[in-house]
């Protein structure tokens, strides 16, 4: 059984989710309103897309600390 985040997404979907994850990382350091707006987008996503978002958010969080 595949984990939820392994559900096939198109490259375009992956790029869009990756950009949202980057926006969330940037916003955490600057603008609470923007964070809330991004969180609303995340909340509206399907579960498999949310799972992929979480993996990208974790990746970018780690990368931003280097």
mmCIF file of the N, C-alpha and C atoms, coordinates in Angstrom:
data_MODEL
# 
_entry.id   MODEL 
# 
loop_
_atom_site.group_PDB 
_atom_site.id 
_atom_site.type_symbol 
_atom_site.label_atom_id 
_atom_site.label_alt_id 
_atom_site.label_comp_id 
_atom_site.label_asym_id 
_atom_site.label_entity_id 
_atom_site.label_seq_id 
_atom_site.pdbx_PDB_ins_code 
_atom_site.Cartn_x 
_atom_site.Cartn_y 
_atom_site.Cartn_z 
_atom_site.occupancy 
_atom_site.B_iso_or_equiv 
_atom_site.pdbx_formal_charge 
_atom_site.auth_seq_id 
_atom_site.auth_comp_id 
_atom_site.auth_asym_id 
_atom_site.auth_atom_id 
_atom_site.pdbx_PDB_model_num 
ATOM 1   N N  . UNK A 1 1  ? 0.844  -1.192 0.000   1.00 0.00 ? 1  UNK A N  1 
ATOM 2   C CA . UNK A 1 1  ? 0.000  0.000  0.000   1.00 0.00 ? 1  UNK A CA 1 
ATOM 3   C C  . UNK A 1 1  ? 0.881  1.244  0.000   1.00 0.00 ? 1  UNK A C  1 
ATOM 4   N N  . UNK A 1 2  ? 0.624  2.141  -0.911  1.00 0.00 ? 2  UNK A N  1 
ATOM 5   C CA . UNK A 1 2  ? 1.408  3.374  -1.029  1.00 0.00 ? 2  UNK A CA 1 
ATOM 6   C C  . UNK A 1 2  ? 1.006  4.363  0.052   1.00 0.00 ? 2  UNK A C  1 
ATOM 7   N N  . UNK A 1 3  ? 1.977  5.086  0.614   1.00 0.00 ? 3  UNK A N  1 
ATOM 8   C CA . UNK A 1 3  ? 1.612  6.180  1.515   1.00 0.00 ? 3  UNK A CA 1 
ATOM 9   C C  . UNK A 1 3  ? 0.811  7.228  0.746   1.00 0.00 ? 3  UNK A C  1 
ATOM 10  N N  . UNK A 1 4  ? -0.007 7.994  1.451   1.00 0.00 ? 4  UNK A N  1 
ATOM 11  C CA . UNK A 1 4  ? -0.858 8.982  0.781   1.00 0.00 ? 4  UNK A CA 1 
ATOM 12  C C  . UNK A 1 4  ? -0.076 9.968  -0.060  1.00 0.00 ? 4  UNK A C  1 
ATOM 13  N N  . UNK A 1 5  ? 1.127  10.349 0.385   1.00 0.00 ? 5  UNK A N  1 
ATOM 14  C CA . UNK A 1 5  ? 1.862  11.360 -0.368  1.00 0.00 ? 5  UNK A CA 1 
ATOM 15  C C  . UNK A 1 5  ? 2.482  10.804 -1.641  1.00 0.00 ? 5  UNK A C  1 
ATOM 16  N N  . UNK A 1 6  ? 2.381  9.465  -1.862  1.00 0.00 ? 6  UNK A N  1 
ATOM 17  C CA . UNK A 1 6  ? 2.893  8.877  -3.089  1.00 0.00 ? 6  UNK A CA 1 
ATOM 18  C C  . UNK A 1 6  ? 1.845  8.846  -4.202  1.00 0.00 ? 6  UNK A C  1 
ATOM 19  N N  . UNK A 1 7  ? 0.641  9.369  -3.940  1.00 0.00 ? 7  UNK A N  1 
ATOM 20  C CA . UNK A 1 7  ? -0.382 9.439  -4.971  1.00 0.00 ? 7  UNK A CA 1 
ATOM 21  C C  . UNK A 1 7  ? 0.191  10.267 -6.112  1.00 0.00 ? 7  UNK A C  1 
ATOM 22  N N  . UNK A 1 8  ? -0.052 9.804  -7.338  1.00 0.00 ? 8  UNK A N  1 
ATOM 23  C CA . UNK A 1 8  ? 0.521  10.479 -8.490  1.00 0.00 ? 8  UNK A CA 1 
ATOM 24  C C  . UNK A 1 8  ? -0.045 11.888 -8.661  1.00 0.00 ? 8  UNK A C  1 
ATOM 25  N N  . UNK A 1 9  ? 0.838  12.845 -8.657  1.00 0.00 ? 9  UNK A N  1 
ATOM 26  C CA . UNK A 1 9  ? 0.489  14.231 -8.946  1.00 0.00 ? 9  UNK A CA 1 
ATOM 27  C C  . UNK A 1 9  ? 1.190  14.608 -10.233 1.00 0.00 ? 9  UNK A C  1 
ATOM 28  N N  . UNK A 1 10 ? 0.599  15.532 -10.962 1.00 0.00 ? 10 UNK A N  1 
ATOM 29  C CA . UNK A 1 10 ? 1.258  16.001 -12.170 1.00 0.00 ? 10 UNK A CA 1 
ATOM 30  C C  . UNK A 1 10 ? 2.446  16.873 -11.773 1.00 0.00 ? 10 UNK A C  1 
ATOM 31  N N  . UNK A 1 11 ? 3.353  17.055 -12.687 1.00 0.00 ? 11 UNK A N  1 
ATOM 32  C CA . UNK A 1 11 ? 4.501  17.928 -12.417 1.00 0.00 ? 11 UNK A CA 1 
ATOM 33  C C  . UNK A 1 11 ? 4.020  19.345 -12.107 1.00 0.00 ? 11 UNK A C  1 
ATOM 34  N N  . UNK A 1 12 ? 2.992  19.802 -12.809 1.00 0.00 ? 12 UNK A N  1 
ATOM 35  C CA . UNK A 1 12 ? 2.445  21.138 -12.555 1.00 0.00 ? 12 UNK A CA 1 
ATOM 36  C C  . UNK A 1 12 ? 1.902  21.222 -11.130 1.00 0.00 ? 12 UNK A C  1 
ATOM 37  N N  . UNK A 1 13 ? 1.174  20.201 -10.680 1.00 0.00 ? 13 UNK A N  1 
ATOM 38  C CA . UNK A 1 13 ? 0.660  20.200 -9.311  1.00 0.00 ? 13 UNK A CA 1 
ATOM 39  C C  . UNK A 1 13 ? 1.812  20.224 -8.308  1.00 0.00 ? 13 UNK A C  1 
ATOM 40  N N  . UNK A 1 14 ? 2.834  19.428 -8.560  1.00 0.00 ? 14 UNK A N  1 
ATOM 41  C CA . UNK A 1 14 ? 3.989  19.385 -7.668  1.00 0.00 ? 14 UNK A CA 1 
ATOM 42  C C  . UNK A 1 14 ? 4.675  20.744 -7.599  1.00 0.00 ? 14 UNK A C  1 
ATOM 43  N N  . UNK A 1 15 ? 4.825  21.403 -8.746  1.00 0.00 ? 15 UNK A N  1 
ATOM 44  C CA . UNK A 1 15 ? 5.449  22.727 -8.780  1.00 0.00 ? 15 UNK A CA 1 
ATOM 45  C C  . UNK A 1 15 ? 4.618  23.744 -7.998  1.00 0.00 ? 15 UNK A C  1 
ATOM 46  N N  . UNK A 1 16 ? 3.299  23.691 -8.177  1.00 0.00 ? 16 UNK A N  1 
ATOM 47  C CA . UNK A 1 16 ? 2.421  24.633 -7.474  1.00 0.00 ? 16 UNK A CA 1 
ATOM 48  C C  . UNK A 1 16 ? 2.477  24.400 -5.961  1.00 0.00 ? 16 UNK A C  1 
ATOM 49  N N  . UNK A 1 17 ? 2.459  23.145 -5.543  1.00 0.00 ? 17 UNK A N  1 
ATOM 50  C CA . UNK A 1 17 ? 2.514  22.824 -4.116  1.00 0.00 ? 17 UNK A CA 1 
ATOM 51  C C  . UNK A 1 17 ? 3.870  23.228 -3.554  1.00 0.00 ? 17 UNK A C  1 
ATOM 52  N N  . UNK A 1 18 ? 4.920  22.992 -4.301  1.00 0.00 ? 18 UNK A N  1 
ATOM 53  C CA . UNK A 1 18 ? 6.250  23.382 -3.856  1.00 0.00 ? 18 UNK A CA 1 
ATOM 54  C C  . UNK A 1 18 ? 6.325  24.897 -3.655  1.00 0.00 ? 18 UNK A C  1 
ATOM 55  N N  . UNK A 1 19 ? 5.733  25.653 -4.557  1.00 0.00 ? 19 UNK A N  1 
ATOM 56  C CA . UNK A 1 19 ? 5.726  27.112 -4.429  1.00 0.00 ? 19 UNK A CA 1 
ATOM 57  C C  . UNK A 1 19 ? 4.928  27.547 -3.198  1.00 0.00 ? 19 UNK A C  1 
ATOM 58  N N  . UNK A 1 20 ? 3.795  26.899 -2.940  1.00 0.00 ? 20 UNK A N  1 
ATOM 59  C CA . UNK A 1 20 ? 3.009  27.226 -1.741  1.00 0.00 ? 20 UNK A CA 1 
ATOM 60  C C  . UNK A 1 20 ? 3.814  26.917 -0.489  1.00 0.00 ? 20 UNK A C  1 
ATOM 61  N N  . UNK A 1 21 ? 4.531  25.799 -0.493  1.00 0.00 ? 21 UNK A N  1 
ATOM 62  C CA . UNK A 1 21 ? 5.364  25.460 0.668   1.00 0.00 ? 21 UNK A CA 1 
ATOM 63  C C  . UNK A 1 21 ? 6.438  26.522 0.889   1.00 0.00 ? 21 UNK A C  1 
ATOM 64  N N  . UNK A 1 22 ? 7.071  26.973 -0.191  1.00 0.00 ? 22 UNK A N  1 
ATOM 65  C CA . UNK A 1 22 ? 8.074  28.039 -0.076  1.00 0.00 ? 22 UNK A CA 1 
ATOM 66  C C  . UNK A 1 22 ? 7.449  29.337 0.434   1.00 0.00 ? 22 UNK A C  1 
ATOM 67  N N  . UNK A 1 23 ? 6.262  29.664 -0.062  1.00 0.00 ? 23 UNK A N  1 
ATOM 68  C CA . UNK A 1 23 ? 5.571  30.861 0.410   1.00 0.00 ? 23 UNK A CA 1 
ATOM 69  C C  . UNK A 1 23 ? 5.298  30.759 1.902   1.00 0.00 ? 23 UNK A C  1 
ATOM 70  N N  . UNK A 1 24 ? 4.920  29.571 2.355   1.00 0.00 ? 24 UNK A N  1 
ATOM 71  C CA . UNK A 1 24 ? 4.618  29.372 3.776   1.00 0.00 ? 24 UNK A CA 1 
ATOM 72  C C  . UNK A 1 24 ? 5.870  29.573 4.618   1.00 0.00 ? 24 UNK A C  1 
ATOM 73  N N  . UNK A 1 25 ? 7.001  29.074 4.166   1.00 0.00 ? 25 UNK A N  1 
ATOM 74  C CA . UNK A 1 25 ? 8.257  29.252 4.896   1.00 0.00 ? 25 UNK A CA 1 
ATOM 75  C C  . UNK A 1 25 ? 8.599  30.731 4.971   1.00 0.00 ? 25 UNK A C  1 
ATOM 76  N N  . UNK A 1 26 ? 8.510  31.433 3.850   1.00 0.00 ? 26 UNK A N  1 
ATOM 77  C CA . UNK A 1 26 ? 8.818  32.869 3.837   1.00 0.00 ? 26 UNK A CA 1 
ATOM 78  C C  . UNK A 1 26 ? 7.858  33.644 4.737   1.00 0.00 ? 26 UNK A C  1 
ATOM 79  N N  . UNK A 1 27 ? 6.589  33.286 4.685   1.00 0.00 ? 27 UNK A N  1 
ATOM 80  C CA . UNK A 1 27 ? 5.577  34.013 5.441   1.00 0.00 ? 27 UNK A CA 1 
ATOM 81  C C  . UNK A 1 27 ? 5.719  33.802 6.939   1.00 0.00 ? 27 UNK A C  1 
ATOM 82  N N  . UNK A 1 28 ? 6.209  32.655 7.351   1.00 0.00 ? 28 UNK A N  1 
ATOM 83  C CA . UNK A 1 28 ? 6.361  32.385 8.780   1.00 0.00 ? 28 UNK A CA 1 
ATOM 84  C C  . UNK A 1 28 ? 7.250  33.426 9.431   1.00 0.00 ? 28 UNK A C  1 
ATOM 85  N N  . UNK A 1 29 ? 8.153  33.978 8.653   1.00 0.00 ? 29 UNK A N  1 
ATOM 86  C CA . UNK A 1 29 ? 9.098  34.944 9.178   1.00 0.00 ? 29 UNK A CA 1 
ATOM 87  C C  . UNK A 1 29 ? 8.651  36.392 9.003   1.00 0.00 ? 29 UNK A C  1 
ATOM 88  N N  . UNK A 1 30 ? 7.499  36.624 8.341   1.00 0.00 ? 30 UNK A N  1 
ATOM 89  C CA . UNK A 1 30 ? 7.195  38.006 8.048   1.00 0.00 ? 30 UNK A CA 1 
ATOM 90  C C  . UNK A 1 30 ? 5.745  38.441 8.253   1.00 0.00 ? 30 UNK A C  1 
ATOM 91  N N  . UNK A 1 31 ? 4.778  37.674 7.820   1.00 0.00 ? 31 UNK A N  1 
ATOM 92  C CA . UNK A 1 31 ? 3.434  38.221 7.750   1.00 0.00 ? 31 UNK A CA 1 
ATOM 93  C C  . UNK A 1 31 ? 2.382  37.195 8.174   1.00 0.00 ? 31 UNK A C  1 
ATOM 94  N N  . UNK A 1 32 ? 1.780  37.407 9.334   1.00 0.00 ? 32 UNK A N  1 
ATOM 95  C CA . UNK A 1 32 ? 0.780  36.472 9.848   1.00 0.00 ? 32 UNK A CA 1 
ATOM 96  C C  . UNK A 1 32 ? -0.438 36.386 8.937   1.00 0.00 ? 32 UNK A C  1 
ATOM 97  N N  . UNK A 1 33 ? -0.844 37.500 8.345   1.00 0.00 ? 33 UNK A N  1 
ATOM 98  C CA . UNK A 1 33 ? -1.997 37.480 7.435   1.00 0.00 ? 33 UNK A CA 1 
ATOM 99  C C  . UNK A 1 33 ? -1.726 36.561 6.254   1.00 0.00 ? 33 UNK A C  1 
ATOM 100 N N  . UNK A 1 34 ? -0.552 36.664 5.679   1.00 0.00 ? 34 UNK A N  1 
ATOM 101 C CA . UNK A 1 34 ? -0.190 35.805 4.556   1.00 0.00 ? 34 UNK A CA 1 
ATOM 102 C C  . UNK A 1 34 ? -0.174 34.346 4.994   1.00 0.00 ? 34 UNK A C  1 
ATOM 103 N N  . UNK A 1 35 ? 0.353  34.071 6.188   1.00 0.00 ? 35 UNK A N  1 
ATOM 104 C CA . UNK A 1 35 ? 0.353  32.696 6.714   1.00 0.00 ? 35 UNK A CA 1 
ATOM 105 C C  . UNK A 1 35 ? -1.072 32.155 6.796   1.00 0.00 ? 35 UNK A C  1 
ATOM 106 N N  . UNK A 1 36 ? -1.975 32.970 7.283   1.00 0.00 ? 36 UNK A N  1 
ATOM 107 C CA . UNK A 1 36 ? -3.365 32.518 7.409   1.00 0.00 ? 36 UNK A CA 1 
ATOM 108 C C  . UNK A 1 36 ? -3.985 32.249 6.047   1.00 0.00 ? 36 UNK A C  1 
ATOM 109 N N  . UNK A 1 37 ? -3.676 33.082 5.072   1.00 0.00 ? 37 UNK A N  1 
ATOM 110 C CA . UNK A 1 37 ? -4.184 32.887 3.719   1.00 0.00 ? 37 UNK A CA 1 
ATOM 111 C C  . UNK A 1 37 ? -3.659 31.584 3.128   1.00 0.00 ? 37 UNK A C  1 
ATOM 112 N N  . UNK A 1 38 ? -2.384 31.331 3.301   1.00 0.00 ? 38 UNK A N  1 
ATOM 113 C CA . UNK A 1 38 ? -1.785 30.090 2.807   1.00 0.00 ? 38 UNK A CA 1 
ATOM 114 C C  . UNK A 1 38 ? -2.387 28.892 3.529   1.00 0.00 ? 38 UNK A C  1 
ATOM 115 N N  . UNK A 1 39 ? -2.586 29.006 4.848   1.00 0.00 ? 39 UNK A N  1 
ATOM 116 C CA . UNK A 1 39 ? -3.176 27.913 5.615   1.00 0.00 ? 39 UNK A CA 1 
ATOM 117 C C  . UNK A 1 39 ? -4.590 27.585 5.134   1.00 0.00 ? 39 UNK A C  1 
ATOM 118 N N  . UNK A 1 40 ? -5.348 28.602 4.700   1.00 0.00 ? 40 UNK A N  1 
ATOM 119 C CA . UNK A 1 40 ? -6.685 28.359 4.143   1.00 0.00 ? 40 UNK A CA 1 
ATOM 120 C C  . UNK A 1 40 ? -6.587 27.547 2.860   1.00 0.00 ? 40 UNK A C  1 
ATOM 121 N N  . UNK A 1 41 ? -5.602 27.868 2.014   1.00 0.00 ? 41 UNK A N  1 
ATOM 122 C CA . UNK A 1 41 ? -5.397 27.107 0.781   1.00 0.00 ? 41 UNK A CA 1 
ATOM 123 C C  . UNK A 1 41 ? -5.067 25.653 1.104   1.00 0.00 ? 41 UNK A C  1 
ATOM 124 N N  . UNK A 1 42 ? -4.207 25.456 2.082   1.00 0.00 ? 42 UNK A N  1 
ATOM 125 C CA . UNK A 1 42 ? -3.801 24.107 2.469   1.00 0.00 ? 42 UNK A CA 1 
ATOM 126 C C  . UNK A 1 42 ? -5.001 23.334 2.993   1.00 0.00 ? 42 UNK A C  1 
ATOM 127 N N  . UNK A 1 43 ? -5.804 23.971 3.828   1.00 0.00 ? 43 UNK A N  1 
ATOM 128 C CA . UNK A 1 43 ? -6.964 23.317 4.418   1.00 0.00 ? 43 UNK A CA 1 
ATOM 129 C C  . UNK A 1 43 ? -7.944 22.836 3.349   1.00 0.00 ? 43 UNK A C  1 
ATOM 130 N N  . UNK A 1 44 ? -8.040 23.559 2.247   1.00 0.00 ? 44 UNK A N  1 
ATOM 131 C CA . UNK A 1 44 ? -8.981 23.225 1.181   1.00 0.00 ? 44 UNK A CA 1 
ATOM 132 C C  . UNK A 1 44 ? -8.466 22.111 0.261   1.00 0.00 ? 44 UNK A C  1 
ATOM 133 N N  . UNK A 1 45 ? -7.225 21.711 0.416   1.00 0.00 ? 45 UNK A N  1 
ATOM 134 C CA . UNK A 1 45 ? -6.637 20.690 -0.446  1.00 0.00 ? 45 UNK A CA 1 
ATOM 135 C C  . UNK A 1 45 ? -7.139 19.293 -0.078  1.00 0.00 ? 45 UNK A C  1 
ATOM 136 N N  . UNK A 1 46 ? -7.080 18.394 -1.031  1.00 0.00 ? 46 UNK A N  1 
ATOM 137 C CA . UNK A 1 46 ? -7.364 16.994 -0.762  1.00 0.00 ? 46 UNK A CA 1 
ATOM 138 C C  . UNK A 1 46 ? -6.274 16.401 0.119   1.00 0.00 ? 46 UNK A C  1 
ATOM 139 N N  . UNK A 1 47 ? -6.570 15.281 0.745   1.00 0.00 ? 47 UNK A N  1 
ATOM 140 C CA . UNK A 1 47 ? -5.636 14.679 1.699   1.00 0.00 ? 47 UNK A CA 1 
ATOM 141 C C  . UNK A 1 47 ? -4.303 14.300 1.061   1.00 0.00 ? 47 UNK A C  1 
ATOM 142 N N  . UNK A 1 48 ? -4.319 13.755 -0.148  1.00 0.00 ? 48 UNK A N  1 
ATOM 143 C CA . UNK A 1 48 ? -3.055 13.361 -0.778  1.00 0.00 ? 48 UNK A CA 1 
ATOM 144 C C  . UNK A 1 48 ? -2.210 14.583 -1.112  1.00 0.00 ? 48 UNK A C  1 
ATOM 145 N N  . UNK A 1 49 ? -2.861 15.675 -1.493  1.00 0.00 ? 49 UNK A N  1 
ATOM 146 C CA . UNK A 1 49 ? -2.133 16.903 -1.799  1.00 0.00 ? 49 UNK A CA 1 
ATOM 147 C C  . UNK A 1 49 ? -1.587 17.516 -0.507  1.00 0.00 ? 49 UNK A C  1 
ATOM 148 N N  . UNK A 1 50 ? -2.363 17.459 0.572   1.00 0.00 ? 50 UNK A N  1 
ATOM 149 C CA . UNK A 1 50 ? -1.887 17.947 1.871   1.00 0.00 ? 50 UNK A CA 1 
ATOM 150 C C  . UNK A 1 50 ? -0.656 17.165 2.307   1.00 0.00 ? 50 UNK A C  1 
ATOM 151 N N  . UNK A 1 51 ? -0.687 15.855 2.117   1.00 0.00 ? 51 UNK A N  1 
ATOM 152 C CA . UNK A 1 51 ? 0.455  15.019 2.507   1.00 0.00 ? 51 UNK A CA 1 
ATOM 153 C C  . UNK A 1 51 ? 1.700  15.420 1.721   1.00 0.00 ? 51 UNK A C  1 
ATOM 154 N N  . UNK A 1 52 ? 1.537  15.655 0.414   1.00 0.00 ? 52 UNK A N  1 
ATOM 155 C CA . UNK A 1 52 ? 2.679  16.083 -0.402  1.00 0.00 ? 52 UNK A CA 1 
ATOM 156 C C  . UNK A 1 52 ? 3.158  17.461 0.058   1.00 0.00 ? 52 UNK A C  1 
ATOM 157 N N  . UNK A 1 53 ? 2.229  18.369 0.358   1.00 0.00 ? 53 UNK A N  1 
ATOM 158 C CA . UNK A 1 53 ? 2.592  19.688 0.857   1.00 0.00 ? 53 UNK A CA 1 
ATOM 159 C C  . UNK A 1 53 ? 3.437  19.564 2.122   1.00 0.00 ? 53 UNK A C  1 
ATOM 160 N N  . UNK A 1 54 ? 3.029  18.709 3.035   1.00 0.00 ? 54 UNK A N  1 
ATOM 161 C CA . UNK A 1 54 ? 3.752  18.549 4.293   1.00 0.00 ? 54 UNK A CA 1 
ATOM 162 C C  . UNK A 1 54 ? 5.177  18.066 4.057   1.00 0.00 ? 54 UNK A C  1 
ATOM 163 N N  . UNK A 1 55 ? 5.366  17.166 3.085   1.00 0.00 ? 55 UNK A N  1 
ATOM 164 C CA . UNK A 1 55 ? 6.732  16.715 2.792   1.00 0.00 ? 55 UNK A CA 1 
ATOM 165 C C  . UNK A 1 55 ? 7.574  17.854 2.238   1.00 0.00 ? 55 UNK A C  1 
ATOM 166 N N  . UNK A 1 56 ? 6.982  18.685 1.391   1.00 0.00 ? 56 UNK A N  1 
ATOM 167 C CA . UNK A 1 56 ? 7.718  19.811 0.809   1.00 0.00 ? 56 UNK A CA 1 
ATOM 168 C C  . UNK A 1 56 ? 7.991  20.890 1.858   1.00 0.00 ? 56 UNK A C  1 
ATOM 169 N N  . UNK A 1 57 ? 7.034  21.118 2.756   1.00 0.00 ? 57 UNK A N  1 
ATOM 170 C CA . UNK A 1 57 ? 7.216  22.091 3.822   1.00 0.00 ? 57 UNK A CA 1 
ATOM 171 C C  . UNK A 1 57 ? 8.363  21.655 4.728   1.00 0.00 ? 57 UNK A C  1 
ATOM 172 N N  . UNK A 1 58 ? 8.403  20.375 5.062   1.00 0.00 ? 58 UNK A N  1 
ATOM 173 C CA . UNK A 1 58 ? 9.487  19.855 5.893   1.00 0.00 ? 58 UNK A CA 1 
ATOM 174 C C  . UNK A 1 58 ? 10.824 20.037 5.181   1.00 0.00 ? 58 UNK A C  1 
ATOM 175 N N  . UNK A 1 59 ? 10.872 19.724 3.907   1.00 0.00 ? 59 UNK A N  1 
ATOM 176 C CA . UNK A 1 59 ? 12.098 19.879 3.126   1.00 0.00 ? 59 UNK A CA 1 
ATOM 177 C C  . UNK A 1 59 ? 12.575 21.329 3.145   1.00 0.00 ? 59 UNK A C  1 
ATOM 178 N N  . UNK A 1 60 ? 11.665 22.259 2.850   1.00 0.00 ? 60 UNK A N  1 
ATOM 179 C CA . UNK A 1 60 ? 12.056 23.671 2.782   1.00 0.00 ? 60 UNK A CA 1 
ATOM 180 C C  . UNK A 1 60 ? 12.386 24.243 4.160   1.00 0.00 ? 60 UNK A C  1 
ATOM 181 N N  . UNK A 1 61 ? 11.727 23.726 5.193   1.00 0.00 ? 61 UNK A N  1 
ATOM 182 C CA . UNK A 1 61 ? 12.042 24.163 6.563   1.00 0.00 ? 61 UNK A CA 1 
ATOM 183 C C  . UNK A 1 61 ? 13.475 23.794 6.894   1.00 0.00 ? 61 UNK A C  1 
ATOM 184 N N  . UNK A 1 62 ? 13.852 22.561 6.601   1.00 0.00 ? 62 UNK A N  1 
ATOM 185 C CA . UNK A 1 62 ? 15.214 22.104 6.872   1.00 0.00 ? 62 UNK A CA 1 
ATOM 186 C C  . UNK A 1 62 ? 16.230 22.892 6.039   1.00 0.00 ? 62 UNK A C  1 
ATOM 187 N N  . UNK A 1 63 ? 15.886 23.125 4.771   1.00 0.00 ? 63 UNK A N  1 
ATOM 188 C CA . UNK A 1 63 ? 16.786 23.846 3.867   1.00 0.00 ? 63 UNK A CA 1 
ATOM 189 C C  . UNK A 1 63 ? 16.979 25.298 4.301   1.00 0.00 ? 63 UNK A C  1 
ATOM 190 N N  . UNK A 1 64 ? 15.942 25.896 4.878   1.00 0.00 ? 64 UNK A N  1 
ATOM 191 C CA . UNK A 1 64 ? 16.050 27.306 5.270   1.00 0.00 ? 64 UNK A CA 1 
ATOM 192 C C  . UNK A 1 64 ? 16.884 27.486 6.525   1.00 0.00 ? 64 UNK A C  1 
ATOM 193 N N  . UNK A 1 65 ? 17.120 26.419 7.270   1.00 0.00 ? 65 UNK A N  1 
ATOM 194 C CA . UNK A 1 65 ? 17.900 26.497 8.508   1.00 0.00 ? 65 UNK A CA 1 
ATOM 195 C C  . UNK A 1 65 ? 19.392 26.303 8.257   1.00 0.00 ? 65 UNK A C  1 
ATOM 196 N N  . UNK A 1 66 ? 19.728 25.954 7.039   1.00 0.00 ? 66 UNK A N  1 
ATOM 197 C CA . UNK A 1 66 ? 21.156 25.724 6.713   1.00 0.00 ? 66 UNK A CA 1 
ATOM 198 C C  . UNK A 1 66 ? 21.869 27.021 6.456   1.00 0.00 ? 66 UNK A C  1 
# 
